[in-house]
Amino acid sequence: MTGDELYLLIAGVGCALALLAACWILLSVYRGFVKNRVDGDVLSIVAWRTLLLILLFFWVFL
């Protein structure tokens, strides 16, 4: 395995894990919002923070 292939493997796995974590975060906060356990303001803050988290991880891995 060359260096380029290893880099692509690490980047692909890292980006996939970042997307899975973001989906889990957003689904959890949405379920709380539907059950009236989470306020709408918290939902919007978590959505923005998750978007920033995705951008940060994509910047790091790519």
C-alpha positions in Angstrom: 0.0 0.0 0.0 1.5 3.3 -1.1 1.3 6.6 0.7 -1.4 7.9 -1.6 -3.6 4.9 -1.0 -3.1 5.1 2.7 -4.0 8.8 2.7 -7.2 8.2 0.7 -8.2 5.3 3.1 -7.7 7.5 6.2 -9.5 10.4 4.6 -12.4 8.3 3.4 -12.8 6.5 6.8 -12.5 9.8 8.7 -15.1 11.6 6.5 -17.5 8.7 6.7 -17.2 8.6 10.5 -17.7 12.4 10.7 -20.9 12.1 8.6 -22.2 9.2 10.7 -21.6 11.1 13.9 -23.3 14.2 12.5 -26.3 12.1 11.4 -26.5 10.6 14.9 -26.4 14.0 16.6 -29.0 15.5 14.3 -31.3 12.5 14.6 -31.0 12.5 18.4 -31.8 16.2 18.7 -34.7 15.9 16.3 -36.2 13.1 18.3 -35.9 15.2 21.4 -37.5 18.1 19.6 -40.5 16.0 18.4 -41.1 14.7 21.9 -40.9 18.3 23.2 -37.8 17.7 25.3 -35.6 20.0 23.3 -36.5 23.6 22.5 -36.4 25.0 19.0 -33.5 27.3 19.9 -31.4 24.3 21.0 -32.3 22.5 17.8 -31.0 25.3 15.6 -27.8 25.7 17.7 -27.1 22.0 17.5 -27.7 22.0 13.7 -25.3 24.9 13.2 -22.7 23.3 15.4 -23.0 20.0 13.6 -22.5 21.7 10.3 -19.4 23.4 11.6 -18.2 20.1 13.0 -18.6 18.4 9.5 -16.7 21.3 7.9 -13.9 21.0 10.4 -13.5 17.3 10.0 -13.6 17.5 6.2 -10.9 20.3 6.4 -8.8 18.1 8.6 -9.1 14.9 6.6 -9.0 16.4 3.1 
